[in-house]
Amino acid sequence: MPLLQNSATGICLDIGPGTGQWVYLFARASNPSITKIYGVEPNKAFHAELRRNAVEAGLGDKYEIIGCGAEELATKGGLEPGSVDTVITVQCLCSIPTPQKIIKELYPLLKPGGKWLVFEHVRTKYQNDFVGVLNNIWPHFLNGCDITRPTDEWLLQAGKWDDVQLGPTAGEGKYDTIPHVSGTLTKAK
Ligand SMILES: C[S@@+](CC[C@H](N)C(=O)[O-])C[C@H]1O[C@@H](n2cnc3c(N)ncnc32)[C@H](O)[C@@H]1O
């Protein structure tokens, strides 16, 4: 995950981290400029393992779990607009029930010049063929994961960006059956 290594800085919002299988990428030793990470995870069953992974990554004092949905951040999370340096969404906008709403609500929390790090399922050109059919059963086995969302377009439409570096994930072709979009959007200053 070169995307996540050394890219997150300052105050970070880690949306839908699950059990924290990627938290080691934010380890203190390789990310000295991270000051705080809020792990926004509504599923409380994941919290103990998420906490353990954060402690193992040397982030015990910096990683704080917020046990609510990303859509509740403005009301329950206590975060001010323009207070976040890095938003991280890794394989969560595919399974969050209201992704467009959440993207629109997260954008104002990001500081001007702040970065959004993305690794997400995105729709394929086979959308209207077998992927559309596959997507009828896929979410039942993968916690509501929807592989037909134009997440990259929704991110682009969320607001003004100074720089957008989004593309297929390394090792994936543009026309893979179940592709990911990966990269960084930098909020306009
Ligand atoms: C497919 S899992 C991915 C977990 C982790 N990011 C990973 O790559 O291993 C999706 C995660 O999004 C979380 N999630 C679901 N609805 C959410 C919401 N409204 N706000 C934040 N996270 C949510 C789920 O609880 C789950 O942990």
The ligand as an SDF file (V2000), in Angstrom:
LIG
                    3D

 27 29  0  0  0  0  0  0  0  0999 V2000
  -15.2610   -3.5700    3.6960 C   0  0  0  0  0  0  0  0  0  0  0  0
  -14.9480   -2.9700    5.3160 S   0  0  0  0  0  0  0  0  0  0  0  0
  -13.3090   -2.3240    5.0910 C   0  0  0  0  0  0  0  0  0  0  0  0
  -12.5320   -2.2220    6.3390 C   0  0  0  0  0  0  0  0  0  0  0  0
  -11.1080   -1.6570    6.1570 C   0  0  0  0  0  0  0  0  0  0  0  0
  -11.1330   -0.3100    5.6030 N   0  0  0  0  0  0  0  0  0  0  0  0
  -10.2890   -2.5740    5.2910 C   0  0  0  0  0  0  0  0  0  0  0  0
   -9.9420   -2.2260    4.1430 O   0  0  0  0  0  0  0  0  0  0  0  0
   -9.9670   -3.6730    5.7910 O   0  0  0  0  0  0  0  0  0  0  0  0
  -15.9800   -1.5120    5.3900 C   0  0  0  0  0  0  0  0  0  0  0  0
  -15.9170   -0.8020    6.7280 C   0  0  0  0  0  0  0  0  0  0  0  0
  -16.7440    0.3760    6.6820 O   0  0  0  0  0  0  0  0  0  0  0  0
  -17.4350    0.4550    7.9140 C   0  0  0  0  0  0  0  0  0  0  0  0
  -18.6310    1.3020    7.7620 N   0  0  0  0  0  0  0  0  0  0  0  0
  -19.8910    0.9300    7.3820 C   0  0  0  0  0  0  0  0  0  0  0  0
  -20.7220    1.9810    7.4160 N   0  0  0  0  0  0  0  0  0  0  0  0
  -19.9790    3.0450    7.8200 C   0  0  0  0  0  0  0  0  0  0  0  0
  -20.2780    4.4210    8.0580 C   0  0  0  0  0  0  0  0  0  0  0  0
  -21.4940    4.8920    7.8980 N   0  0  0  0  0  0  0  0  0  0  0  0
  -19.2650    5.2370    8.4640 N   0  0  0  0  0  0  0  0  0  0  0  0
  -18.0080    4.7570    8.6400 C   0  0  0  0  0  0  0  0  0  0  0  0
  -17.6750    3.4610    8.4240 N   0  0  0  0  0  0  0  0  0  0  0  0
  -18.6400    2.6180    8.0290 C   0  0  0  0  0  0  0  0  0  0  0  0
  -17.7640   -0.9880    8.2490 C   0  0  0  0  0  0  0  0  0  0  0  0
  -18.1150   -1.1600    9.6100 O   0  0  0  0  0  0  0  0  0  0  0  0
  -16.4510   -1.6620    7.8680 C   0  0  0  0  0  0  0  0  0  0  0  0
  -15.5300   -1.6490    8.9140 O   0  0  0  0  0  0  0  0  0  0  0  0
  1  2  1  0
  2  3  1  0
  2 10  1  0
  3  4  1  0
  4  5  1  0
  5  6  1  0
  5  7  1  0
  7  8  2  0
  7  9  1  0
 10 11  1  0
 11 12  1  0
 11 26  1  0
 12 13  1  0
 13 14  1  0
 13 24  1  0
 14 15  1  0
 14 23  1  0
 15 16  2  0
 16 17  1  0
 17 18  1  0
 17 23  2  0
 18 19  1  0
 18 20  2  0
 20 21  1  0
 21 22  2  0
 22 23  1  0
 24 25  1  0
 24 26  1  0
 26 27  1  0
M  CHG  2   2   1   9  -1
M  END
$$$$
